[in-house]
Amino acid sequence: MTGDYASGGLVFKESLLWEKGKKGRMAFSMPLSDVPVAEALPPAMAGDGPDFPDLSELEVVRHYTRLSQWNYGVDSGMYPLGSCTMKYNPKIHEKLAALPGFATAHPLLPESLSQGALGLMFELQEMLKAITGLDAASLQPAAGAHGELCGMMLFDACFKARGEKRTKIIIPDTAHGTNPASAALCGMKPLSLRSGPDGILHAEDVAALMDENTAGIMITNPNTLGLFETNFAAIAAIVHEKGGLVYCDGANMNAVMGYVDMKRMGVDVVHFNLHKTFSTPHGGGGPGAGPVCVTRELEPFLPVPRVVKKDEEFALETDFPGSIGRLHAFYGNFGVLLKAWAYIRTLGDDLKRVSELAVLNANYIRESLKDEYNLAYEGICMHECVFSDKGLKALGVTTLDVAKRLIDLGFHPPTVYFPLVVSGSLMVEPTETESVEELNRFIEAMKRIRKEAESEPETLLQSPSRTVVGRLDETGAARNPCLCGGM
Ligand SMILES: *Cc1c(COP(=O)(O)O)cnc(C)c1O
């Protein structure tokens, strides 16, 4: 990426790393070889490769430091990106994940030499079972969407075992886009379920869709409007009565930990987003982990190998004839599992406090901004609150303008234009890790933007003005990515 940047009153042209340096410059001196030189590679396998730039260490350090300064992360400030749970991740967890015994463990080591890692995975499975109230767990899925895919494969395997073929699945209109995608990958046709005027699902609407050819339902709870699905148990009963199964998208578990028993709610499979709920920095797309917990009925189908405990030893067991097989090479993103284990062990019963504070902070923001911005739904919310663009449109500004102006005022924008059921939605998830002072600063910034929308809307339309690049053609960037040249 290129751009101009200012330093000490001067404006410099920032260039690509590719254009920096000079032939022959280097940042690293390799020691002389002290082993016999190997035979040359066959010519078909050798080549010059890309024309990498020759750079000094200082050039590399400055380039990447500058890029990091142009970036914005949870470690720079509040990042209220709804649904994504961008909370602060204690640095000690990175240290734990870097402990040599874990970081250098090889997945092909025999079980006898992997007891620490296997034991940690076994304990994490037990903790996730305790948090959901369900009977068995698999840590294999590598992301939320992967957990959904795993869940749909488990549904499919269960129906096959029952001698049934079910090809449809009910998915609410507020669901994350990954839900219908995961179901479709499993050959199921998504049936769209409308949420009610109160933003939640209603049993009679599910009853109208549910039949003997429908595999069941995927429900996010709390849903992506930040509302608790209070009819969940009644809906699950309707689905079960027709022989169907209930999937819960548990990406929003941070709102209900210690308060909700998934099994009693009627859940057959639920996935976690360990990278959202349990401490892993995940901006920019990874790595993650999306373990699933299931009922006793679905346990035989879980992916293999499974981590089990036999006579006080931990082992990897593959002898489960009903299993859907492997979902991942080896055991998933182990470092993410380790950080989740450490987070849960550190907090213990205080996991409840995490949920309480996540919900309290979201409601603080909802109450503080409800006069300036239009609340999509009245009433108490869970871990995130959603505003609509009603009231902004008349002023000639959009949700996007508000989001871009927030960047100038020092905040990462909330999620915008999702969920689709709210016009110009602005979804704020403050998370439990922000202090009241930071929440107040965010609220002040949002109030100021509302005033500016009336008195000087052009300020919003021209924002962001303090970033290296202004508004990007996001669709163009996705359709015609330019990965090698300047802008
Ligand atoms: C984030 C999220 C997902 C997808 O999780 P990934 O780890 O990004 O695949 C699914 N559902 C909901 C509600 C989410 O917030």
The ligand as an ORCA input file, in Angstrom:
! r2SCAN-3c Opt
* xyz 0 1
  C     -18.698    -14.574     14.143
  C     -19.957    -15.302     13.989
  C     -20.027    -16.489     13.237
  C     -18.881    -17.025     12.407
  O     -17.730    -17.296     13.132
  P     -16.303    -17.380     12.407
  O     -15.372    -17.818     13.458
  O     -16.023    -16.020     11.861
  O     -16.438    -18.395     11.294
  C     -21.227    -17.154     13.188
  N     -22.321    -16.684     13.820
  C     -22.302    -15.554     14.544
  C     -23.542    -15.087     15.235
  C     -21.127    -14.819     14.651
  O     -21.110    -13.682     15.366
*
